[in-house]
Amino acid sequence: MLGCVMAVIAVFNQKGGVGKTTTCLNVTAALSIAQQSPVALDLDPQGHLTLASGIKNVRSDDSMAAFFKHKTPLAELLRDTSRGWQAIPAALELAKIDALLGSDPQAATLLKRGLNEDLSLTGAPIMIDCCPMLGVLTLNALLAADRVLIPVSADFLSLQGVHRLDSALNVLEIKLKRKIERRILVTRFDSRRKLSYEIFEKLKARFGDTVCNTRIGETVALATSPMHGQDVFEYAPNSPGAADYRALTKELWESGFFA
């Protein structure tokens, strides 16, 4: 993989349990292995990406909350991970940002301005793990992002949810007066179940090339690696989960998603 200008990728779905954090973590790890020096931002107050990246005991003033509350420059909040990429962790204080900034019409553009001022010269891809709510934090991510990656688990309820999410992004496009390029990723794919194939085919029929060809299987390694503060490539490098995320990152790269 060759060097690139900074691309900002928001990983978002309003439905929980679809592999959003797992996808953000392992795509970031795959980019790091490919010497792309990615940066991961955790915008979910639960801080699952932070923990999965091996970062513990985060103070509010050292987290994304400090950026939104105190205008701390993003560059000052960067933390090195043991796996070679940098991250800005989350803290529970992020849960208060909607109440603090929800009435400010300029609040939704804070992250975009912050990235341009502090991280635009790094040339590194930026991955954002969004919280599963369309509030101030997620709007910041979507307005700052060049592209959106939408994990969708291979089940009926997730299929219904992606239609609603696509409609919400279409409305947001009208307000922003720009196209939000997106890719849909099928996760928790069980090759033994007919339903998994049916969900994938329905998504392909509705969204066409927006749907990634790579599907992420439901494997033990992907479920357990975050418990150890590790990405799947560190925890189980020869596992099917590692192979899936390696293939996904390659597919996205070759399609220009990170450019």
C-alpha positions in Angstrom: 0.0 0.0 0.0 1.3 3.4 -0.9 1.0 6.6 1.2 -2.1 8.7 0.9 -3.6 12.0 2.1 -5.7 11.9 5.2 -9.0 10.1 4.9 -11.5 10.3 7.7 -13.7 7.2 8.0 -16.7 7.1 10.4 -17.8 3.6 11.5 -21.5 3.9 12.4 -24.7 2.0 12.9 -27.6 3.0 15.1 -28.1 -0.7 16.0 -25.8 -2.2 18.6 -24.2 -5.6 18.4 -23.3 -5.4 14.7 -19.5 -5.4 15.1 -19.0 -1.7 14.9 -16.1 -1.5 17.4 -14.7 -4.8 16.2 -14.6 -3.4 12.6 -13.0 -0.1 13.6 -10.4 -1.9 15.7 -9.4 -4.4 13.2 -9.4 -2.2 10.1 -7.2 0.2 12.1 -4.9 -2.7 13.0 -4.8 -3.9 9.4 -3.8 -0.3 8.2 -1.1 -0.2 10.9 0.3 -3.5 9.7 0.4 -2.1 6.2 2.5 0.8 7.5 -0.2 3.5 7.1 0.1 4.9 10.7 -3.7 5.2 11.3 -5.3 7.2 14.1 -8.4 5.8 15.9 -10.8 8.1 17.6 -13.2 6.7 20.2 -16.4 8.7 20.2 -18.5 6.2 22.1 -18.8 7.0 25.9 -18.7 3.2 26.6 -15.1 3.3 25.5 -15.0 -0.2 24.0 -12.5 0.7 21.3 -10.3 2.3 24.0 -10.3 -0.9 26.0 -9.8 -3.1 22.9 -6.8 -1.0 22.0 -5.2 -1.9 25.3 -5.7 1.6 26.9 -7.0 1.6 30.5 -7.7 4.0 33.3 -8.4 7.0 31.1 -9.0 10.4 32.8 -11.6 12.7 31.3 -9.0 15.3 30.6 -7.0 12.9 28.6 -9.9 11.8 26.4 -12.1 13.0 23.6 -14.2 14.6 26.3 -11.4 17.2 26.8 -11.6 18.2 23.2 -15.3 18.9 23.3 -15.4 20.4 26.8 -12.1 22.3 27.0 -11.0 22.6 23.4 -7.9 20.6 24.1 -6.1 20.2 20.8 -6.5 16.7 19.4 -2.7 16.3 18.9 -2.3 16.7 22.6 -4.7 13.8 23.3 -3.0 11.2 21.1 -1.9 8.0 22.8 0.4 5.4 21.4 -0.9 1.8 21.4 1.3 -1.3 21.8 0.4 -2.2 18.2 1.9 0.8 16.6 -1.1 3.1 15.9 -2.2 6.1 17.8 -5.6 6.6 19.4 -7.6 9.2 21.3 -9.5 7.4 24.0 -13.0 7.8 25.2 -14.2 8.5 28.8 -17.7 8.4 30.4 -17.7 12.2 30.4 -18.5 12.0 26.7 -22.0 11.0 27.6 -22.6 14.6 28.8 -21.6 16.3 25.5 -25.2 16.2 24.1 -26.5 18.0 27.2 -23.6 20.5 27.1 -23.5 21.3 23.4 -26.9 20.2 22.1 -28.2 23.8 21.8 -25.1 25.1 20.1 -25.7 25.2 16.3 -21.9 25.2 15.7 -21.2 22.2 17.9 -21.6 19.6 15.1 -18.6 21.0 13.2 -16.1 21.0 16.1 -14.4 17.7 15.2 -14.0 18.7 11.5 -12.3 21.9 12.5 -10.2 20.1 15.1 -9.0 17.5 12.6 -8.1 20.2 10.0 -6.2 22.2 12.6 -4.4 19.4 14.4 -4.1 16.3 12.4 -4.5 17.2 8.7 -0.7 17.3 8.1 -0.1 13.7 9.3 -1.4 12.1 6.1 -2.7 9.3 8.3 -6.1 7.6 7.8 -8.4 8.5 10.7 -10.9 5.9 11.9 -13.8 7.0 14.1 -15.8 4.6 16.3 -19.2 6.3 16.6 -21.7 5.8 19.4 -25.0 4.2 18.3 -27.0 7.4 18.6 -27.5 10.2 16.2 -26.6 13.0 18.6 -23.9 15.7 18.8 -21.0 13.2 18.9 -22.1 11.2 15.9 -23.0 14.3 13.9 -19.5 15.5 14.5 -18.1 12.3 13.2 -20.4 12.3 10.1 -19.6 15.9 9.3 -15.9 15.4 9.7 -15.9 12.1 7.7 -15.0 11.6 4.1 -16.8 8.3 4.1 -18.9 6.1 6.3 -18.5 2.4 6.9 -21.7 0.7 8.1 -21.4 -2.8 9.7 -24.6 -4.8 9.4 -25.0 -8.1 11.1 -26.6 -10.9 9.0 -30.0 -10.9 10.6 -33.5 -9.6 9.8 -33.6 -6.7 12.3 -30.3 -5.4 11.1 -31.5 -5.5 7.5 -34.5 -3.3 8.5 -32.2 -1.0 10.4 -29.8 -0.3 7.5 -32.7 0.9 5.4 -33.6 3.5 8.1 -29.9 4.5 8.5 -29.5 4.9 4.7 -32.6 7.2 4.7 -31.2 9.2 7.6 -27.9 9.7 5.7 -29.7 10.8 2.6 -31.5 13.5 4.6 -28.2 14.6 6.1 -26.7 14.8 2.6 -29.4 17.3 1.7 -28.6 19.5 4.7 -24.9 19.3 4.1 -25.2 19.7 0.3 -22.7 17.0 -0.3 -22.6 13.3 -0.9 -21.7 11.0 2.0 -20.0 8.1 0.4 -20.7 4.9 2.3 -20.0 1.2 2.2 -22.1 -1.5 3.9 -20.3 -4.4 5.5 -22.0 -7.7 6.4 -20.8 -9.0 9.8 -21.5 -12.0 12.0 -22.0 -14.0 8.7 -22.6 -17.7 9.4 -21.9 -19.7 6.3 -24.0 -22.6 7.7 -27.2 -20.5 7.8 -29.3 -19.9 4.7 -30.5 -16.6 6.3 -27.0 -15.1 6.2 -26.8 -15.6 2.4 -30.4 -14.2 2.0 -29.5 -11.1 4.0 -26.4 -10.5 1.9 -28.3 -11.0 -1.4 -31.1 -8.6 -0.3 -28.5 -5.9 0.6 -26.8 -6.4 -2.7 -30.1 -6.1 -4.6 -31.0 -2.9 -2.7 -27.6 -1.2 -2.4 -25.5 -2.7 -5.2 -21.8 -2.0 -5.2 -22.2 -0.1 -1.9 -22.1 -3.5 -0.2 -18.6 -4.9 0.4 -17.9 -8.2 -1.2 -16.0 -9.3 1.8 -18.2 -10.7 4.6 -17.0 -11.0 8.2 -17.7 -14.4 9.7 -18.8 -14.9 13.3 -15.8 -16.4 15.0 -14.5 -16.9 18.5 -11.3 -14.9 17.9 -13.2 -11.8 16.9 -15.4 -12.0 20.0 -12.7 -12.7 22.5 -9.7 -10.6 21.3 -11.1 -7.3 22.7 -11.3 -8.9 26.2 -7.6 -9.2 26.1 -7.0 -5.6 24.8 -5.9 -7.0 21.5 -6.9 -6.8 17.8 -7.5 -10.1 16.0 -4.1 -10.0 14.2 -2.3 -9.9 17.6 -4.6 -12.3 19.3 -5.1 -14.9 16.6 -3.2 -13.9 13.4 -4.0 -17.1 11.5 -7.7 -17.2 12.4 -10.6 -16.8 9.9 -11.4 -13.5 11.6 -8.0 -12.1 10.8 -8.3 -13.3 7.2 -11.7 -11.6 6.9 -10.5 -8.2 8.1 -7.3 -8.5 6.1 -9.4 -9.1 3.0 -11.9 -6.3 3.9 -9.1 -3.7 4.3 -7.6 -4.8 1.0 -10.9 -4.5 -0.8 -11.6 -1.0 0.7 -8.1 0.1 -0.1 -8.2 -1.0 -3.7 -11.6 0.7 -4.2 -10.1 4.0 -3.1 -12.1 4.1 0.2 -9.1 5.4 2.1 -7.9 7.9 -0.5 
